[in-house]
Amino acid sequence: MKIPTKVKIKAKTWTLNYDKELLRDDHNYGVCYPTKLKIVLDATQPKDQLENSFFHELIHAIIDSSALRTDLSRDLNEKVAVTIAEDLLHVIRQNNLDFRK
């Protein structure tokens, strides 16, 4: 899967950047910065993990762009991101889904 450098959520464009030291310095595979409309992914992680991290941070961005932002506790926000990212990516992979067609 090709991870985009920009993604539009509602009317706002989010940018995706890579950091080779994010995992080492912050122990994170990715970070979502809602006020900056930015997602940063650790560039050193394996491809499968990178795809999972992309979906995980994308789910955080979607939550932060919606009314759920104020409805979910931090712990529940994280559980939702983990569950939906992993399950959605699994469905995409298992069914060989390609949305570019």
Beta strands, then each sheet from edge to edge (+ up, - down):
strand 1: 6-9
strand 2: 12-19
strand 3: 30-33
strand 4: 38-42
sheet 1: 1+ 2- 4- 3+
end
